[in-house]
Amino acid sequence: MNKLIKFIKESYAELKKVIWPTREEVASSTKVVIISVLIIAIVLGLIDIALYRIFNLLL
């Protein structure tokens, strides 16, 4: 039981040290991730279509 209490106290102390991002920073980071995922999805989709057509020409 003492280990659990010690763990909780240490965890709480560490959480006090954390610099939490602002709402604007989170929104900005989220936009970057969404845009990046969309761009990668489009590129991979185009590569997939190109490879599909190439393999169909060969067969």
C-alpha positions as a Markdown table, in Angstrom:
| # | Residue | x | y | z |
|---|---|---|---|---|
| 1 | Met | 0.0 | 0.0 | 0.0 |
| 2 | Asn | 2.9 | 2.4 | 0.7 |
| 3 | Lys | 4.3 | 1.8 | -2.7 |
| 4 | Leu | 0.9 | 2.8 | -4.3 |
| 5 | Ile | 0.7 | 6.0 | -2.2 |
| 6 | Lys | 4.3 | 6.8 | -3.1 |
| 7 | Phe | 3.6 | 6.2 | -6.8 |
| 8 | Ile | 0.6 | 8.5 | -6.7 |
| 9 | Lys | 2.5 | 11.3 | -4.9 |
| 10 | Glu | 5.4 | 11.1 | -7.3 |
| 11 | Ser | 3.0 | 11.0 | -10.3 |
| 12 | Tyr | 1.2 | 14.1 | -9.0 |
| 13 | Ala | 4.6 | 15.9 | -8.5 |
| 14 | Glu | 5.6 | 15.1 | -12.1 |
| 15 | Leu | 2.3 | 16.3 | -13.5 |
| 16 | Lys | 2.9 | 19.7 | -11.8 |
| 17 | Lys | 6.1 | 20.0 | -13.9 |
| 18 | Val | 4.4 | 19.5 | -17.2 |
| 19 | Ile | 3.9 | 22.5 | -19.4 |
| 20 | Trp | 0.4 | 21.9 | -20.9 |
| 21 | Pro | -0.3 | 23.2 | -24.4 |
| 22 | Thr | -2.8 | 25.9 | -24.9 |
| 23 | Arg | -6.1 | 25.4 | -26.8 |
| 24 | Glu | -4.6 | 27.2 | -29.8 |
| 25 | Glu | -1.5 | 25.1 | -29.9 |
| 26 | Val | -3.6 | 21.9 | -29.8 |
| 27 | Ala | -5.8 | 23.2 | -32.6 |
| 28 | Ser | -2.8 | 24.1 | -34.7 |
| 29 | Ser | -1.1 | 20.8 | -34.2 |
| 30 | Thr | -4.4 | 18.9 | -35.0 |
| 31 | Lys | -4.7 | 20.9 | -38.3 |
| 32 | Val | -1.2 | 20.0 | -39.2 |
| 33 | Val | -1.8 | 16.3 | -38.5 |
| 34 | Ile | -5.1 | 16.2 | -40.5 |
| 35 | Ile | -3.6 | 18.0 | -43.5 |
| 36 | Ser | -0.5 | 15.7 | -43.4 |
| 37 | Val | -2.6 | 12.6 | -43.3 |
| 38 | Leu | -4.8 | 13.8 | -46.2 |
| 39 | Ile | -1.8 | 14.6 | -48.3 |
| 40 | Ile | -0.2 | 11.2 | -47.6 |
| 41 | Ala | -3.5 | 9.4 | -48.3 |
| 42 | Ile | -3.8 | 11.2 | -51.6 |
| 43 | Val | -0.2 | 10.4 | -52.6 |
| 44 | Leu | -0.6 | 6.7 | -51.6 |
| 45 | Gly | -3.9 | 6.5 | -53.5 |
| 46 | Leu | -2.4 | 7.9 | -56.6 |
| 47 | Ile | 0.5 | 5.4 | -56.4 |
| 48 | Asp | -2.0 | 2.6 | -55.8 |
| 49 | Ile | -4.0 | 3.6 | -58.9 |
| 50 | Ala | -0.8 | 3.9 | -61.0 |
| 51 | Leu | 0.5 | 0.5 | -59.9 |
| 52 | Tyr | -2.9 | -1.1 | -60.5 |
| 53 | Arg | -3.0 | 0.2 | -64.1 |
| 54 | Ile | 0.6 | -0.8 | -64.7 |
| 55 | Phe | -0.1 | -4.4 | -63.6 |
| 56 | Asn | -3.3 | -4.6 | -65.6 |
| 57 | Leu | -1.3 | -3.5 | -68.7 |
| 58 | Leu | 1.3 | -6.3 | -68.1 |
| 59 | Leu | -1.3 | -9.0 | -67.6 |
